[in-house]
Amino acid sequence: MVNDPGCQTCQADWYRLGEKKEAFLSPGTFSSADEYAANPRFLELQEELRCVLFSAVASLEPRSYTSPAPPDAPEGPSSGASRQNLDFATVSIPKIRLIYYLKNWITECAPYLDKFDEARHFGVHIPILAQRSPALFYAILAFSARQTERKACLDSAHDSLELYQESIRLLAPCLQAKDPNVLVTVCILAVMELMSVSPRDWRRHVEGCAALFDSFDVNGLSGGHLQAVFWCYARMELCGAIISNGAESTVLPLEKWVPAMPDAAGPEERETIIRDLFYQEGATSPDMHANWAVYLCAKTCDLACGRTRHLELGEMVADPRPFPDRWTSLWDELQYWLERRPSAMLPIKTTGVSDGRVFPEILFAHWAAISGNQLYHAACIMMLDMKPSTKATYPETPRFSAVWHARRVCGISLTNPHSGNLINAIQPLYLAGKLLSHRSEHIEVARLFKIVEETTGWGALWRLKDLERAWGYEPGEILSMI
């Protein structure tokens, strides 16, 4: 189990979770990305949040919850009564700054999280929920404050820390009430943590979310605003699984990402049922087709992890099929995703590499199409990297060229500068960048990472440093060329 010295009072609760919850716990390691990440109070609050979450999970009985759309804000006298719960006096931050953070959430932060969601749950529906949930309200403000601090490089400014602390303080009563809407608050706090520290510690920031999604039985097809929150969480999971480079899979097992399958169904039947569920939903919703790409990319990471653990540790995998058969089945699923894209997921303009362009231009009109297609190419890069030797002969088509996929990953980011999708592109760009050999390509990728960091406040240059080593440059050399 976990050794969390700052949280010894809740160790007994964690042990009572049993084997089912052990998968959600990670080794107690930290790596400090900056002054904020090393702040002792921030580290204490992280451990306090973990204690609160796992203690709550220990008391929850797994069951199904519905996720109705949040009601419209009430009008008349009752509206004022509900807003009285939001007591600005509990924090020392001036009210004018709190209002700025709320506006910044709507204009800057929520679009990051709504990039796969036409209904804009984080930008429209979640603020309505926050009027009745102080814990959620302060989570929103904490995220917005941290994003503001990072964009301005203000690691010594700690409004976000005070707001983060206040949200955690108010979270326990929501968990005791067993309200599934607490998942919204916890997910936002997890994203804020990931924005603030080294992403290599990703498991520590998502495992509490994973345990709660499991306990509340919320998955990627649950419907309503909790479905949108689940896919925000799932993208964090995918980011971490790619960072692990085949060493780890997702914290929440992939079978929990979708509704329960029939017990008697074999691997092929389950894959067909899940494929049909996503296809039916995605046929009328480009958002869901993009979420399907997240699922398939996570499934690729899971296949890589299973292969690594089998070869290096001798662990058995749950799927009895030989690895070449599982690889072929997943490759076919990815191509099925590509061929069944609805019109909104298709590019509205594509050009080749000419007229001085280093990468192709691939323009999309729909937000979700940008990252959805980019994740397809990222999954193909990972798949081709672990292709079985028995599958060495391929047709002469670009789909079987990892470099072709890599250039399209880069071209998509260069052509579509939406901030939310730039954040989502950090890991695909790293996968793609490793395959590029020309200095002009390296410089363009470096520009992209710099744009992500400067325009979104999201840490990206740490991944560029990894690429510098892979390309053979001295530390900081490639940045000096921009």
FENNORBEL-V184360 format. One record per residue. N is the residue number from 1. OMEGA is omega as a letter, one per 40 degrees, with the letter a starting at -180 (999 if undefined). D_LAST is the distance of its C-alpha to the last C-alpha in Angstrom with 1 decimal. Layout:
N	OMEGA	D_LAST
N	OMEGA	D_LAST
This chain:
1	a	46.0
2	i	43.3
3	a	43.7
4	a	42.6
5	a	44.0
6	a	43.2
7	a	45.1
8	a	48.3
9	a	50.6
10	i	49.4
11	a	49.5
12	i	52.9
13	a	51.7
14	a	48.9
15	a	51.5
16	i	53.7
17	i	51.0
18	a	52.2
19	a	50.6
20	a	49.2
21	a	46.8
22	a	45.9
23	a	43.1
24	a	41.3
25	a	41.1
26	i	38.3
27	a	38.2
28	i	37.8
29	i	34.5
30	i	31.7
31	a	28.2
32	i	26.7
33	a	23.2
34	a	23.4
35	a	26.3
36	a	27.5
37	a	27.9
38	a	29.9
39	a	32.1
40	a	35.7
41	i	36.8
42	i	34.1
43	i	35.2
44	a	38.8
45	i	38.3
46	a	36.6
47	i	39.7
48	i	42.0
49	i	40.5
50	i	40.9
51	a	44.5
52	a	45.3
53	a	44.0
54	i	45.7
55	i	48.9
56	a	49.0
57	i	48.4
58	a	51.3
59	a	53.6
60	i	52.5
61	i	54.5
62	i	52.4
63	a	53.5
64	i	52.2
65	i	51.0
66	i	50.6
67	a	47.5
68	i	48.8
69	a	46.5
70	a	46.5
71	i	49.2
72	i	48.6
73	a	48.7
74	i	52.4
75	i	53.8
76	a	56.4
77	a	57.6
78	a	56.3
79	i	52.7
80	a	52.9
81	a	54.5
82	a	51.6
83	i	49.0
84	i	51.0
85	a	49.6
86	a	46.2
87	a	47.1
88	a	44.3
89	a	46.4
90	i	45.6
91	a	42.2
92	a	41.6
93	i	38.6
94	a	39.5
95	a	40.5
96	i	38.2
97	i	35.1
98	i	36.6
99	i	37.0
100	a	33.3
101	i	32.3
102	i	34.7
103	i	33.2
104	i	29.7
105	a	31.0
106	a	32.2
107	a	29.3
108	a	26.3
109	a	27.5
110	i	30.2
111	i	28.1
112	a	26.0
113	a	29.3
114	a	31.0
115	i	28.6
116	a	31.3
117	i	34.1
118	a	35.4
119	i	38.1
120	a	35.4
121	a	37.5
122	a	35.0
123	a	34.6
124	a	38.3
125	a	40.7
126	i	39.4
127	i	39.6
128	i	43.2
129	a	43.9
130	i	42.4
131	a	45.1
132	a	47.6
133	i	45.6
134	i	44.5
135	i	42.6
136	a	40.5
137	a	40.1
138	i	38.7
139	i	36.5
140	a	34.9
141	i	34.4
142	i	33.1
143	a	30.4
144	i	29.4
145	a	29.5
146	i	27.3
147	i	24.7
148	a	24.9
149	a	24.6
150	i	21.5
151	a	19.6
152	a	20.7
153	a	20.1
154	a	23.8
155	i	24.9
156	i	27.9
157	a	29.1
158	i	31.5
159	a	33.0
160	a	31.9
161	i	33.8
162	i	37.0
163	i	36.8
164	i	36.1
165	a	39.2
166	i	41.3
167	i	40.4
168	i	41.4
169	a	44.6
170	a	45.6
171	a	44.7
172	i	47.8
173	i	50.4
174	i	48.5
175	i	48.4
176	i	52.1
177	i	52.9
178	i	51.3
179	a	49.5
180	i	47.0
181	i	44.9
182	i	43.8
183	i	41.4
184	a	39.3
185	a	39.0
186	i	38.4
187	i	35.6
188	i	33.8
189	i	34.1
190	i	32.8
191	i	29.6
192	i	29.2
193	a	29.7
194	i	27.1
195	a	24.5
196	a	25.5
197	i	25.6
198	i	24.4
199	i	24.8
200	i	26.4
201	a	29.5
202	a	29.7
203	a	33.4
204	a	34.6
205	a	33.2
206	a	34.6
207	i	37.9
208	i	39.8
209	a	38.8
210	a	39.9
211	i	43.3
212	i	43.9
213	i	43.0
214	a	45.4
215	i	48.1
216	i	47.9
217	i	47.7
218	a	44.8
219	a	42.8
220	i	40.4
221	a	43.4
222	a	45.3
223	i	44.7
224	a	44.0
225	i	41.4
226	i	41.8
227	i	40.6
228	i	37.4
229	i	37.0
230	a	37.6
231	i	34.7
232	i	32.4
233	a	33.7
234	i	33.4
235	i	29.7
236	i	29.3
237	a	31.6
238	i	29.6
239	a	26.3
240	a	28.3
241	i	30.0
242	i	26.8
243	a	25.5
244	i	28.8
245	i	28.1
246	a	31.8
247	a	33.4
248	i	34.4
249	a	35.3
250	i	35.5
251	i	37.5
252	a	39.6
253	a	41.1
254	i	40.3
255	i	44.0
256	i	43.7
257	a	41.0
258	i	43.7
259	a	47.4
260	i	49.8
261	i	50.8
262	a	54.5
263	a	55.5
264	a	57.1
265	i	54.0
266	a	52.5
267	a	48.8
268	a	48.9
269	i	50.8
270	i	48.5
271	a	45.5
272	i	47.3
273	a	48.3
274	i	44.9
275	a	43.3
276	i	46.0
277	a	45.4
278	a	41.7
279	i	42.4
280	i	45.2
281	a	43.1
282	a	40.0
283	a	42.1
284	a	42.5
285	i	39.4
286	i	35.9
287	a	35.0
288	i	37.3
289	i	36.0
290	i	32.5
291	i	34.2
292	i	35.8
293	i	32.5
294	a	31.7
295	a	35.1
296	i	34.6
297	i	31.3
298	i	33.0
299	i	35.9
300	i	33.6
301	i	32.4
302	i	36.1
303	i	37.1
304	i	34.6
305	i	35.8
306	i	39.4
307	i	38.8
308	a	37.2
309	i	40.0
310	a	42.6
311	a	41.4
312	a	40.5
313	i	43.0
314	a	45.7
315	i	45.6
316	i	47.4
317	a	45.6
318	a	47.4
319	a	47.1
320	a	49.7
321	i	48.2
322	a	46.8
323	i	43.0
324	i	42.7
325	i	44.7
326	i	42.6
327	a	39.4
328	a	40.9
329	a	42.1
330	i	38.7
331	i	37.0
332	i	39.7
333	i	39.1
334	i	35.4
335	i	36.4
336	i	39.2
337	a	36.6
338	a	34.6
339	a	37.7
340	i	39.3
341	i	36.4
342	a	37.9
343	a	36.7
344	a	34.4
345	a	32.4
346	i	31.9
347	i	28.9
348	i	29.8
349	i	27.5
350	i	26.0
351	i	24.5
352	i	23.7
353	i	20.8
354	i	21.3
355	i	20.3
356	i	16.7
357	i	16.2
358	a	14.8
359	i	16.8
360	i	20.1
361	a	20.6
362	a	23.0
363	i	24.2
364	i	26.6
365	a	28.9
366	a	29.9
367	a	27.8
368	a	29.4
369	a	28.9
370	a	25.1
371	i	25.2
372	i	28.6
373	i	27.4
374	i	24.2
375	i	26.5
376	a	28.8
377	i	26.2
378	i	25.2
379	i	28.9
380	i	29.3
381	i	26.6
382	i	28.5
383	a	31.8
384	i	31.0
385	a	29.9
386	a	33.4
387	i	35.5
388	i	38.9
389	i	39.9
390	a	42.8
391	a	40.4
392	a	38.8
393	a	39.9
394	i	38.1
395	i	38.4
396	i	36.0
397	a	33.9
398	a	30.2
399	a	31.2
400	i	31.9
401	i	28.5
402	i	26.1
403	i	23.1
404	i	24.3
405	a	24.3
406	a	20.8
407	i	19.4
408	i	21.4
409	a	20.1
410	i	16.5
411	i	17.9
412	a	20.0
413	a	17.2
414	a	15.1
415	a	18.4
416	a	20.0
417	i	18.1
418	a	21.2
419	a	20.3
420	i	23.0
421	i	22.0
422	i	18.4
423	a	20.1
424	a	22.4
425	a	19.6
426	a	18.1
427	i	20.7
428	i	20.9
429	i	17.2
430	i	17.8
431	a	20.8
432	a	19.2
433	a	16.1
434	a	18.7
435	a	20.1
436	a	17.2
437	a	17.1
438	a	14.9
439	i	11.5
440	i	10.5
441	i	11.8
442	a	10.1
443	i	6.6
444	i	8.4
445	i	10.2
446	i	7.6
447	a	6.6
448	i	10.4
449	i	11.1
450	i	9.3
451	i	11.2
452	a	14.3
453	a	14.3
454	a	13.8
455	a	16.1
456	a	18.8
457	a	19.2
458	a	19.4
459	a	18.0
460	a	15.5
461	i	13.2
462	i	16.4
463	i	16.3
464	i	12.8
465	i	14.3
466	i	17.2
467	i	15.1
468	i	13.6
469	a	17.3
470	a	18.3
471	i	15.9
472	i	17.0
473	i	14.0
474	i	14.7
475	i	14.0
476	a	10.6
477	a	9.6
478	i	7.2
479	a	5.5
480	a	5.6
481	a	3.8
482	999	0.0
